[in-house]
């Protein structure tokens, strides 16, 4: 399943690394594509969208 989320605080590669790490803790097989210009991430995962959103919020990157 692909989850696409807008992350307003997504600004740089360090942000992308933090987001990637948080998502990997929920689903170690997940792949994350992030665009700092559009502030959109696309996550290919087996985890639920809710689990992904909770993981991102817990590290300071809530989605809208």
C-alpha positions in Angstrom: 0.0 0.0 0.0 1.2 3.5 -0.8 0.5 6.3 1.7 1.1 9.9 0.5 1.3 12.6 3.2 2.0 16.3 3.3 4.5 17.2 6.1 4.7 21.0 6.5 8.0 20.8 8.5 9.8 18.8 5.8 12.7 21.1 4.9 16.0 19.2 4.4 17.8 15.9 4.2 18.1 15.7 8.0 14.3 15.9 8.2 14.1 13.1 5.6 16.5 11.0 7.6 14.5 11.5 10.8 11.2 10.6 9.0 12.8 7.6 7.3 14.0 6.3 10.7 10.6 6.7 12.3 8.9 4.9 9.5 11.4 2.1 9.5 10.6 1.4 13.2 7.0 0.8 12.2 7.8 -1.2 9.0 11.4 -2.1 8.4 10.6 -3.0 4.8 9.0 0.4 4.0 10.4 2.6 1.3 10.1 6.4 1.6 10.3 9.0 -1.1 10.3 12.6 0.1 10.3 15.9 -1.8 11.4 18.8 0.3 10.0 21.3 -2.2 6.4 20.0 -2.2 6.7 18.8 1.4 5.1 15.5 0.3 6.3 12.0 1.3 5.2 8.8 -0.4 5.6 5.6 1.7 5.3 2.1 0.3 4.4 0.1 3.4 2.4 -2.8 4.9 1.7 -0.7 8.0 -1.5 1.2 8.4 -1.7 4.9 7.5 -2.6 5.6 11.1 0.6 3.9 12.3 2.7 5.9 9.9 1.1 9.2 11.0 1.6 8.3 14.7 5.2 7.5 14.1 5.8 10.8 12.2 4.0 12.8 14.9 6.1 11.2 17.6 9.3 12.6 16.1 7.9 16.0 15.5 6.7 15.7 11.9 2.9 15.6 12.0 1.1 15.3 8.6 -1.8 17.5 7.5 
